[in-house]
C-alpha cells in the first residue's frame, strides 16, 4: 500500500530520507571561531559514524552511490542534499578569516568526511577513521578569528588590493 501512495519504492525511500535529514544550518549556528567549528564538525561526524544518525547515514550513502548511475531516481535528492550541506557549511566557514574559499573548503570537508564515514562503516576501523576525521578537519579549518569584514562589523583585517 505505501508504494501505491508514493508511486515507486525509490520515491518512498527518498521521502523517508527527507524526514531524517538534520537541520544542517543549526549544526553550524552560533559558531564563534575555528576551534568551535572544528568541534561541531567532529561531533557531527562522530554522530554520523556511530551515533544517533548512523543508521540513516548508511542508507544515505547507498542512495548517493545509486545517484551516480545515469538517469537515477535518486539524483535530484542527492544533488539537493549535497548542495544544502555545502551551502550551510560554507556560510559558517565564510565567517572565519582563516578560510579563503569557503565553498571549496566545505566541498573538501563534506566529500572527505563522507569517505571517512564510509571507510569506517565498511572496515570497522574506528580509531584510524576517527584520527583521519580529526586530521582532515584540522587541516581544512585553520585557526583564525571571525572575520569582521565578512560579518559586517568594523575592524579586523584591512582589505588588500591586488
Long-range contacts (C-beta under 8 A, 24 or more apart in sequence): 8-73, 10-73, 10-74, 11-73, 13-59, 13-63, 13-74, 14-63, 14-73, 14-74, 14-77, 17-56, 17-59, 17-60, 17-63, 17-77, 18-77, 20-53, 20-56, 20-60, 21-81, 21-84, 22-53, 24-84, 24-85, 24-88, 24-89, 25-88, 25-91, 27-88, 28-88, 28-89, 28-91, 28-92, 31-92, 31-95, 32-146, 33-96, 33-143, 33-144, 33-145, 33-146, 34-96, 34-98, 34-141, 34-142, 34-143, 34-144, 35-143, 37-92, 37-93, 37-96, 37-141, 38-137, 38-138, 38-141, 41-109, 41-113, 41-137, 41-141, 42-133, 42-134, 42-137, 45-113, 45-116, 45-117, 45-133, 45-137, 46-130, 46-133, 48-113, 48-117, 49-116, 49-117, 49-120, 49-121, 49-126, 49-129, 49-130, 49-133, 50-120, 50-126, 54-121, 57-117, 57-121, 58-121, 61-114, 61-117, 61-118, 61-121, 64-114, 82-110, 85-110, 86-110, 93-141, 94-147, 94-150, 95-146, 95-147, 95-150, 95-151, 96-141, 96-144, 96-145, 96-146, 96-147, 97-144, 97-145, 97-146, 97-147, 97-149, 97-150, 97-156, 97-157, 98-141, 98-142, 98-143, 98-144, 98-145, 99-141, 99-142, 99-144, 105-140, 105-141, 108-136, 108-140, 109-136, 109-137, 109-140, 109-141, 112-136, 112-140, 113-137
